[in-house]
């Protein structure tokens, strides 16, 4: 067994003014946490590694929200509904999006314009009084007993130490939680396979007015389904692709001549390895060209398609998750379990992508997605507060895809629309914790749910409890 050499050094670094709350990561979860906490009066710092908010929806070009309806009613409320309403008013959705996408369609992804979303989230944060610190990362922490005292930030100005009363990890990779010593599951070590990543892209020159697409979203859906079921397998048989990847989410219309493309799995990428991420970005850009040529040659309306950009960040689906006060499992999901401390409800199939190019894995995915791991019309599962709390955490929460769930459930609730709701919950929880002295791991969840309801969250559970659901 080889030992990695180590080097010790000591530095004195500047100390910034303290905050009530520091949020690491400005994706959907982190943005919602920061904005909602600031609206409740907390002095809030939001630290983001890129130059914009929105995470996968903007930097990652995953420009489509996961379902927000159970086929009968809208399931989201609070911050997420406010965001949807604002995007509708500002025409930030794809031009084919109709109100039914949000209110009454089952398993309906909702395409949007990434640049519009960036500006809307900027406005939300600035108006709430959130201090934004872009191009910055949390690189170390300082503990005081079992409480997180402060974080070390790195950016173009060097290193800074920032103290706070409370912290939210919305990094996706549980980076802050891991630095703070929280117990975590590293997916690559805990299973033989890992969900693949995808480098998404932005396309122009699309002829959405081609007769094949008809005059509304139904025509677009029909071509999308044909592309997956007939045209992609034909291209694979023709030897078009480097790898025989049988599944792709496909193309989304975001403008009259533009689209985003979610296609081309980067299998066995290790999101916690910079070498693997670097190699994956190179391979992902090569795949983007292969899919561009596939659409040009095989799919109606795509002859003049141009690749405008690939995303500057890899679309990682899974990496490291906390061990929380509770782990949401597949039986909870299949039973549509509701929880007294749930902070959101959700309906989305267990979208665990094929982990390799085999036909067996593709068939496993289809069976899960369309079978018993699909909640169906009118169904939903509760997302309990306790999956957002690292076990025993005093003043640290997580939100987004590093929450505590098993692999199948994670494939459902890792979506952006669920992450926004988780973010609102932990931002609200941090405010409650600071005002009452209650630690994250022993928060009065009845009070939390009641506060979220007053803020517009859709929480239909009939029974509340002062104590969270625990394993």
Secondary structure, DSSP 4 states (H G I P E B T S, - for coil): -------------EEPPPEEEEEE--SHHHHHHHHHHHHTT--EEEE-SSSSS-GGGTTT---EEPP-BBSSSB---HHHHHHHHHHHHTT-B-TT--HHHHHT-BT--EEB-HHHHHHHHHHHHHHHTPEEE-S-EEEEEEEETTEEEEEEEEETTEEEEEEEEEEEE-SSS-HHHHHTT--EEEHHHHSS--PPEE--EEEE---TTSGGGTTSHHHHHHHHHHIIIIIHHHHHHTT-SSS------EEEE-SSS-EEEE--EETT--TT-HHHHHHHHHHHHHHHHHHHHHHHHHSTT-TT-EEEEE-SS-B---SEEE-BSS-B-HHHHHTT---TTEEEEE--------SSS-HHHHHHHHHHHHTTT---TT--EEEEGGGGSBTT-SSEEE-STTSSB-HHHHHHHTSHHHHHHHHHHHHHHHHHHHHH---GGG--HHHHHHHHHHTT-----S---SS----
